[in-house]
């Protein structure tokens, strides 16, 4: 993940003799992202690099450079209007790897909506999110870090690639924790990876991950379900937990949260049933695929 703080001007430098660094866009546990201008084409892009001088991690899966290589390999196989586009890969003058990504203009997180935003707009954004996840899962990947800061609403995009649309475009980013579905069972357990913040925001960790199960399509669906609940209820689950909340507390959060939301959504509404199924503690009780969720969202319409 990386923050959406106001870009700050970095020290003047050029990457690989081609990309002029203009501003710092954000940073996370694995690396940093800058806005750059291609000196050959004069187009603007985002460049992602591992933290400069960062040592190799004790857990190979969490090593920043390995993470970047894994992200590049996954994005090279993904091409979808709601997945960030990989444009190039390379190494800079010091031998550090980098990814050249499309530059997302004026992004906000998917849970940040103006008061004027209608329910139909929110539902459409969630449809786009689950369509993106369906594409990722069909390519046999698990994203592993589906959180609001990695699901962005972009208010303009490259018109040469995708048709123009008056709607905000949802874009799934940051594949630093991505893993192939066949590899999930070989990953280290959660307690071997250090603080939960290093392996996905704890609030969006599926209960089975807390108990040591491997990442899966079902755990991606749970994380996306937490986002969907926040978007559709207009309430923030963080207000229910304090800074010292335990993983056990977070595991029990969705049930109580949705009980409160029932008064807004309606206890028998299809929306509430969809959210309860996405956030089921037992992964076998969740939807079978992201495609199924996207279809259900399309049919909900104005039902509350």
C-alpha positions in Angstrom: 0.0 0.0 0.0 1.0 3.6 -0.3 -0.5 6.8 1.0 -2.4 9.4 -1.0 -0.7 12.3 0.7 -0.1 15.5 -1.3 2.9 14.9 -3.5 6.2 16.5 -2.3 9.0 17.4 -4.6 11.9 15.0 -4.2 15.6 15.8 -4.8 16.2 16.3 -8.6 17.3 13.1 -10.2 16.8 10.9 -13.2 16.1 7.2 -13.2 17.9 5.0 -15.8 18.9 8.2 -17.7 15.3 8.4 -19.0 12.7 9.2 -16.3 12.9 12.6 -14.7 11.5 12.4 -11.1 9.0 15.1 -10.5 7.2 14.3 -7.2 6.8 11.7 -4.5 3.4 10.1 -4.7 3.5 7.7 -1.8 5.2 4.9 0.1 4.5 1.7 1.9 6.2 -1.2 3.6 7.8 -2.5 0.4 8.8 0.6 -1.6 8.1 4.1 -2.8 6.3 5.6 -5.8 7.2 8.7 -7.8 5.6 10.7 -10.6 8.1 10.9 -13.5 8.3 12.4 -17.0 9.7 10.2 -19.8 12.5 12.3 -21.4 12.0 10.5 -24.7 8.2 10.7 -25.1 7.5 13.5 -22.7 4.6 11.5 -21.2 4.0 11.2 -17.4 4.1 7.9 -15.5 4.5 6.5 -12.0 7.7 4.6 -11.1 7.8 2.1 -8.2 11.0 1.1 -6.5 11.9 -0.9 -3.4 13.2 1.2 -0.5 16.7 2.4 -1.3 19.3 0.4 0.6 16.7 -1.9 2.1 18.3 -5.1 3.3 17.0 -8.5 2.2 14.1 -9.6 4.4 14.5 -12.5 6.8 11.3 -13.9 5.2 11.9 -14.1 1.5 8.2 -13.5 0.6 8.5 -10.1 2.3 11.8 -9.0 0.7 11.1 -5.7 -1.0 13.1 -6.6 -4.2 11.5 -10.0 -4.5 8.1 -8.4 -4.0 8.8 -6.0 -6.9 9.8 -8.8 -9.2 6.7 -10.8 -8.2 4.5 -7.8 -8.8 6.0 -7.3 -12.3 5.5 -10.9 -13.2 1.9 -10.8 -12.2 1.1 -7.5 -13.9 2.7 -8.7 -17.1 -0.1 -11.3 -17.3 -2.9 -8.9 -16.3 -4.6 -6.6 -18.7 -7.9 -5.2 -17.5 -9.4 -1.7 -17.4 -9.7 -1.9 -13.6 -6.1 -3.2 -12.9 -3.2 -0.8 -12.9 -1.2 -1.2 -16.2 2.5 -2.2 -16.2 4.3 -0.3 -19.0 8.0 -1.2 -18.4 10.5 -2.7 -16.1 14.2 -1.9 -15.6 17.1 -1.2 -13.2 18.4 2.2 -12.2 22.1 3.4 -12.1 22.6 1.7 -8.7 21.1 -1.6 -9.8 17.8 -1.2 -8.1 14.8 -2.6 -10.0 11.8 -0.4 -10.9 8.4 -0.7 -12.5 6.9 1.9 -14.8 3.2 2.1 -14.2 0.4 4.2 -15.7 -0.1 7.4 -13.8 -3.5 7.6 -12.1 -4.9 11.1 -12.1 -6.6 12.6 -9.1 -7.1 9.3 -7.2 -9.1 8.9 -4.1 -9.8 5.6 -2.2 -12.9 3.7 -3.0 -14.4 4.4 0.4 -14.0 8.2 0.0 -17.3 9.6 -1.5 -18.7 13.1 -1.6 -22.1 13.6 0.1 -23.7 14.0 -3.4 -22.7 10.5 -4.5 -25.7 8.3 -5.1 -26.1 4.6 -4.3 -25.9 3.7 -8.0 -22.4 5.2 -8.3 -21.2 3.3 -5.2 -22.6 0.0 -6.5 -21.1 0.6 -9.9 -17.7 1.2 -8.3 -18.0 -2.1 -6.4 -18.9 -3.9 -9.6 -15.7 -2.7 -11.1 -13.7 -3.8 -8.1 -15.1 -7.4 -8.3 -14.6 -7.5 -12.0 -10.9 -6.6 -11.5 -10.6 -9.3 -8.8 -12.3 -11.8 -11.1 -9.7 -11.1 -13.8 -6.9 -11.5 -11.2 -8.3 -14.8 -10.0 -8.9 -16.2 -13.5 -5.2 -15.6 -14.1 -4.6 -17.8 -11.0 -3.4 -15.1 -8.7 -4.5 -14.0 -5.2 -3.9 -10.3 -4.7 -3.4 -10.6 -0.9 -3.7 -7.0 0.0 -7.2 -5.8 -1.0 -7.6 -2.7 1.2 -9.1 0.8 0.5 -5.7 2.4 -0.2 -5.1 -0.2 -2.9 -8.5 0.3 -4.6 -8.6 3.8 -6.1 -11.2 5.9 -7.8 -9.6 7.7 -10.7 -11.4 10.6 -12.4 -9.6 10.5 -15.6 -7.4 8.0 -17.4 -5.5 7.2 -20.6 -8.1 7.8 -23.3 -6.0 6.0 -25.9 -6.4 2.7 -24.0 -9.9 2.6 -22.7 -13.2 4.3 -23.8 -14.0 7.5 -22.1 -16.6 7.3 -19.4 -18.3 9.9 -17.2 -18.0 7.5 -14.3 -15.0 7.3 -12.1 -12.8 4.4 -13.0 -11.9 1.9 -10.2 -8.3 0.7 -10.3 -6.8 -2.1 -8.3 -3.1 -1.4 -7.5 -0.2 -2.6 -5.4 0.5 -6.3 -6.2 3.4 -6.5 -3.9 1.9 -9.4 -1.9 0.5 -11.2 -4.9 0.9 -14.9 -5.1 -0.1 -17.7 -7.5 -3.0 -19.8 -6.3 -0.8 -22.9 -6.5 1.8 -21.3 -4.3 -0.5 -20.1 -1.4 0.1 -23.2 0.7 3.8 -22.7 0.7 3.8 -19.2 2.2 5.0 -18.6 5.7 2.4 -18.4 8.5 1.2 -15.0 9.7 3.1 -15.1 12.9 6.4 -15.7 11.0 5.9 -12.5 9.0 6.0 -10.0 11.7 3.3 -7.4 12.4 0.0 -7.8 10.5 0.7 -4.4 8.8 3.4 -6.1 6.8 1.0 -8.7 5.3 -2.1 -6.6 4.6 -4.0 -4.3 6.8 -5.3 -6.3 9.8 -8.8 -4.9 9.5 -9.1 -6.7 6.1 -7.6 -10.0 7.1 -10.0 -12.9 6.7 -10.5 -14.9 9.9 -8.8 -18.0 8.5 -5.6 -16.0 7.8 -5.5 -14.9 11.4 -5.6 -18.6 12.3 -2.7 -19.5 10.0 -4.5 -20.6 6.8 -3.0 -19.7 3.5 -4.2 -16.8 1.3 -6.9 -17.8 -1.2 -9.6 -16.4 -3.5 -11.9 -16.6 -0.5 -9.6 -14.3 1.6 -9.5 -11.8 -1.2 -13.4 -11.9 -1.3 -13.5 -11.3 2.5 -11.3 -8.2 2.2 -13.3 -6.9 -0.7 -16.4 -7.6 1.3 -15.1 -5.3 4.1 -14.7 -2.6 1.5 -18.1 -3.2 0.1 -19.7 -2.9 3.6 -18.0 0.4 4.2 -19.0 1.7 0.8 -22.7 0.6 1.0 -23.3 1.4 4.7 -21.4 4.7 4.7 -19.9 3.8 8.1 -16.3 3.2 9.0 -15.5 0.0 11.0 -12.4 1.6 12.5 -14.6 3.6 14.8 -15.6 0.4 16.5 -12.1 -0.7 17.4 -9.3 1.1 19.4 -5.6 1.3 18.6 -5.0 -1.7 20.8 -7.6 -4.0 19.2 -6.5 -7.6 19.0 -6.8 -9.9 15.9 -9.6 -11.7 17.8 -11.5 -8.5 18.2 -11.1 -7.8 14.4 -12.3 -11.3 13.6 -15.6 -10.7 15.4 -16.1 -7.1 14.1 -18.1 -7.8 10.9 -21.1 -9.5 12.6 -21.6 -6.6 15.1 -21.0 -4.0 12.4 -23.6 -5.5 10.0 -26.1 -5.9 12.9 -25.9 -2.1 13.3 -26.1 -1.6 9.5 -29.3 -3.6 9.3 -31.3 -0.7 10.6 -30.1 1.3 7.6 -30.0 -1.4 4.9 -33.1 -3.4 6.1 -32.9 -6.7 7.8 -34.2 -8.6 4.9 -32.5 -6.7 2.1 -30.5 -8.4 -0.6 -27.6 -5.9 0.1 -27.3 -7.1 3.7 -27.5 -10.7 2.7 -24.7 -10.1 0.1 -22.5 -8.5 2.7 -23.1 -11.2 5.3 -22.1 -13.9 2.8 -19.0 -12.0 1.7 -18.0 -11.6 5.4 -18.9 -15.1 6.5 -16.3 -16.4 9.1 -16.3 -19.8 7.3 -14.6 -19.3 3.8 -16.7 -22.1 2.4 -19.9 -20.0 3.0 -18.6 -17.1 0.9 -19.3 -16.6 -2.8 -17.5 -19.0 -5.0 -16.1 -16.3 -7.3 -15.8 -12.6 -7.8 -17.8 -12.9 -11.0 -20.7 -14.2 -8.9 -20.5 -11.1 -6.6 -20.3 -8.7 -9.5 -23.4 -10.3 -11.0 -25.3 -10.1 -7.7 -24.3 -6.4 -7.3 -25.6 -5.6 -10.8 -29.0 -7.2 -10.0 -29.4 -5.4 -6.7 -30.1 -2.1 -8.4 -31.8 0.3 -6.0 -32.7 -2.4 -3.5 -31.7 -1.4 0.1 
